[in-house]
Amino acid sequence: MIETNNFKVIIAGGSIVGLTLANALERAGIDFVLLEKREIAPDLGASIGLLCHNSRVFEQLGVVELLNTATVPLLDRAHFTKDGYQFEDGGVLKSVSDKTRRPFRFMERRFYLQTLYDNLLDKSKVHAQVGVQSFVENKQGVTVFADNGDRYEGSILVGADGVYSTVRQLISQAVAASDPLRAKNLMSPFRASYRAIFATSQNSNFNSQRPFMPDGTVHVAYHHGISGVAATGVKGLVFWFLFVKENETTSTPDCPRFTKEDEEATIEQFGHLNLGSSYTFRDLWNSKVKTAMFPMEEGVVKGSWNNGGRVVLVGDSTSKATINPGIGGNTQVEGVCHLTNEITELLKRSPTLSTQDITDMFNKYEEKQRPRAELTVALSGFLTRYEAMETWWLRLLMPVISRIPVSWVSTLLSKHFADGPLFEFLPKPNT
Ligand SMILES: Cc1cc2nc3c(=O)[nH]c(=O)nc-3n(C[C@H](O)[C@H](O)[C@H](O)COP(=O)(O)OP(=O)(O)OC[C@H]3O[C@@H](n4cnc5c(N)ncnc54)[C@H](O)[C@@H]3O)c2cc1C
């Protein structure tokens, strides 16, 4: 048994999910310590989207104003065939924005992370350059051993440590002898059939000095086995992605790690293709500020997301969606809401807690989050294949799908966002 008023959360991972959880726990008045194996807000990756439902919870956490002032709302979206012909300029983004009063936004990942970190009142609880290596638990709590030799005591350990989660691997190792199938699922939950270049470029064509696209716009290009997305969510910059179907599917933990030479070879091969009607991937590449290439892992961890004790997974360690619609990271923030809501409820219930109370609470969080994660992974995976026109039947469907009325799509999307969770222990945001 532990006493509720001594409850402390150890968070492994200080990226979007770990830092959002830290902010939520701080607002809830729950003690925590966050361990991040790299620096906080590293200059890695490129951009990340903020959708309507996450804007609502970020309003509750007091970070949304800063994110909004640094960005331009995305209100226009145009779709292009492989020949650069614009076949759809649907008003979906504008319509969803009107319905939810919270437009889509896109920004540098580093800025997003830094804003979450800056918003924390007590930064002494965040330890950068400290990686979780192992843990032991008993009836009183959990002890985490870090790679710098330090140890941290807490009531629960939350693995917000991404696709290649150490915490998930530790759970896998612990069950390997008794349940080899579960161990395998935990070690190898995601597949990658596409690679993605994530890039940020100046919004100014190197050749003509003209902007590639107006601010606040999204372009989507449909090729065969390849697609592209570009978004001007911050003045002067284009965030863009090139998605390429791989010849073979790989699985975590053996998905490829790409070098700068691999990235250049990918541009060499596909750079001549159009993204918008008047510019190519190569044009964007020539104006680049920052680029990276990653495999696009996708899937949902099967079985339970906790170890039947005091350890639970949240974020990309539980599920990973392809990035075409930009929903993945937002769905992970929903997981933070569900988990924090369950923790606060549990702490209200009783002055003492058993390990079973904690495991039951983890299961309730998962019951709420898993369907949202599964839907996100399925829809994102479909969109990746559809935009890449992966099969003949998707090519046949294109004229039908592109004629679905904007009002239907925006109603469905707005409902999905409205159904997203809020932090129940904080005042509701304005509607
Ligand atoms: C380097 C990087 C770049 C990315 N770039 C983009 C991008 O440009 N666009 C986009 O849409 N998405 C990007 N993503 C993915 C996106 O950030 C996540 O999908 C989403 O934010 C959910 O995040 P998460 O916090 O669950 O996991 P992640 O963002 O993957 O973060 C996991 C964190 O845990 C830390 N960590 C790992 N192991 C340990 C350990 N043993 N102990 C302590 N800490 C540990 C990692 O350093 C990392 O900071 C990137 C992810 C990473 C790791």
The ligand as an SDF file (V2000), in Angstrom:
LIG
                    3D

 53 58  0  0  0  0  0  0  0  0999 V2000
   13.9780   12.7320  -33.0520 C   0  0  0  0  0  0  0  0  0  0  0  0
   12.5140   12.7530  -33.4010 C   0  0  0  0  0  0  0  0  0  0  0  0
   12.0760   13.5530  -34.4370 C   0  0  0  0  0  0  0  0  0  0  0  0
   10.7360   13.5640  -34.7950 C   0  0  0  0  0  0  0  0  0  0  0  0
   10.3440   14.3960  -35.7850 N   0  0  0  0  0  0  0  0  0  0  0  0
    9.0460   14.4660  -36.1250 C   0  0  0  0  0  0  0  0  0  0  0  0
    8.5980   15.3750  -37.1270 C   0  0  0  0  0  0  0  0  0  0  0  0
    9.3710   16.1040  -37.7220 O   0  0  0  0  0  0  0  0  0  0  0  0
    7.2710   15.3850  -37.4360 N   0  0  0  0  0  0  0  0  0  0  0  0
    6.3790   14.5910  -36.7820 C   0  0  0  0  0  0  0  0  0  0  0  0
    5.1850   14.6330  -37.0900 O   0  0  0  0  0  0  0  0  0  0  0  0
    6.7690   13.7330  -35.8210 N   0  0  0  0  0  0  0  0  0  0  0  0
    8.0830   13.6490  -35.4780 C   0  0  0  0  0  0  0  0  0  0  0  0
    8.4800   12.7870  -34.5070 N   0  0  0  0  0  0  0  0  0  0  0  0
    7.4580   11.9760  -33.8480 C   0  0  0  0  0  0  0  0  0  0  0  0
    6.5960   12.7610  -32.9160 C   0  0  0  0  0  0  0  0  0  0  0  0
    7.3760   13.5880  -32.0900 O   0  0  0  0  0  0  0  0  0  0  0  0
    5.8260   11.7590  -32.1000 C   0  0  0  0  0  0  0  0  0  0  0  0
    5.1010   10.9120  -32.9580 O   0  0  0  0  0  0  0  0  0  0  0  0
    4.7750   12.3850  -31.2200 C   0  0  0  0  0  0  0  0  0  0  0  0
    5.2370   13.5650  -30.7500 O   0  0  0  0  0  0  0  0  0  0  0  0
    4.4760   11.4960  -30.0020 C   0  0  0  0  0  0  0  0  0  0  0  0
    5.5850   11.6200  -29.1940 O   0  0  0  0  0  0  0  0  0  0  0  0
    6.0820   10.8020  -27.9630 P   0  0  0  0  0  0  0  0  0  0  0  0
    6.4100   11.8360  -26.9380 O   0  0  0  0  0  0  0  0  0  0  0  0
    5.2000    9.6760  -27.6090 O   0  0  0  0  0  0  0  0  0  0  0  0
    7.4080   10.1310  -28.5570 O   0  0  0  0  0  0  0  0  0  0  0  0
    8.7090   10.8030  -29.1350 P   0  0  0  0  0  0  0  0  0  0  0  0
    8.4470   12.1230  -29.7140 O   0  0  0  0  0  0  0  0  0  0  0  0
    9.3530    9.7760  -29.9850 O   0  0  0  0  0  0  0  0  0  0  0  0
    9.6110   11.0270  -27.8420 O   0  0  0  0  0  0  0  0  0  0  0  0
   10.1600   10.0170  -27.0350 C   0  0  0  0  0  0  0  0  0  0  0  0
   11.1920   10.6880  -26.1530 C   0  0  0  0  0  0  0  0  0  0  0  0
   11.7090    9.7210  -25.2440 O   0  0  0  0  0  0  0  0  0  0  0  0
   13.1030    9.8650  -25.1540 C   0  0  0  0  0  0  0  0  0  0  0  0
   13.6500    8.5710  -24.7280 N   0  0  0  0  0  0  0  0  0  0  0  0
   13.8170    7.4450  -25.4470 C   0  0  0  0  0  0  0  0  0  0  0  0
   14.3120    6.4600  -24.6940 N   0  0  0  0  0  0  0  0  0  0  0  0
   14.4720    6.9790  -23.4380 C   0  0  0  0  0  0  0  0  0  0  0  0
   14.9430    6.4550  -22.2280 C   0  0  0  0  0  0  0  0  0  0  0  0
   15.3840    5.1940  -22.1190 N   0  0  0  0  0  0  0  0  0  0  0  0
   14.9580    7.2530  -21.1340 N   0  0  0  0  0  0  0  0  0  0  0  0
   14.5420    8.5330  -21.2130 C   0  0  0  0  0  0  0  0  0  0  0  0
   14.0890    9.0950  -22.3410 N   0  0  0  0  0  0  0  0  0  0  0  0
   14.0430    8.3210  -23.4560 C   0  0  0  0  0  0  0  0  0  0  0  0
   13.5320   10.2860  -26.5500 C   0  0  0  0  0  0  0  0  0  0  0  0
   14.7820   10.9230  -26.5430 O   0  0  0  0  0  0  0  0  0  0  0  0
   12.3900   11.2230  -26.9370 C   0  0  0  0  0  0  0  0  0  0  0  0
   12.6370   12.5410  -26.5460 O   0  0  0  0  0  0  0  0  0  0  0  0
    9.8030   12.7310  -34.1180 C   0  0  0  0  0  0  0  0  0  0  0  0
   10.2420   11.9100  -33.0600 C   0  0  0  0  0  0  0  0  0  0  0  0
   11.5920   11.9190  -32.6890 C   0  0  0  0  0  0  0  0  0  0  0  0
   12.0660   11.0410  -31.5380 C   0  0  0  0  0  0  0  0  0  0  0  0
  1  2  1  0
  2  3  1  0
  2 52  2  0
  3  4  2  0
  4  5  1  0
  4 50  1  0
  5  6  2  0
  6  7  1  0
  6 13  1  0
  7  8  2  0
  7  9  1  0
  9 10  1  0
 10 11  2  0
 10 12  1  0
 12 13  2  0
 13 14  1  0
 14 15  1  0
 14 50  1  0
 15 16  1  0
 16 17  1  0
 16 18  1  0
 18 19  1  0
 18 20  1  0
 20 21  1  0
 20 22  1  0
 22 23  1  0
 23 24  1  0
 24 25  2  0
 24 26  1  0
 24 27  1  0
 27 28  1  0
 28 29  2  0
 28 30  1  0
 28 31  1  0
 31 32  1  0
 32 33  1  0
 33 34  1  0
 33 48  1  0
 34 35  1  0
 35 36  1  0
 35 46  1  0
 36 37  1  0
 36 45  1  0
 37 38  2  0
 38 39  1  0
 39 40  1  0
 39 45  2  0
 40 41  1  0
 40 42  2  0
 42 43  1  0
 43 44  2  0
 44 45  1  0
 46 47  1  0
 46 48  1  0
 48 49  1  0
 50 51  2  0
 51 52  1  0
 52 53  1  0
M  END
$$$$
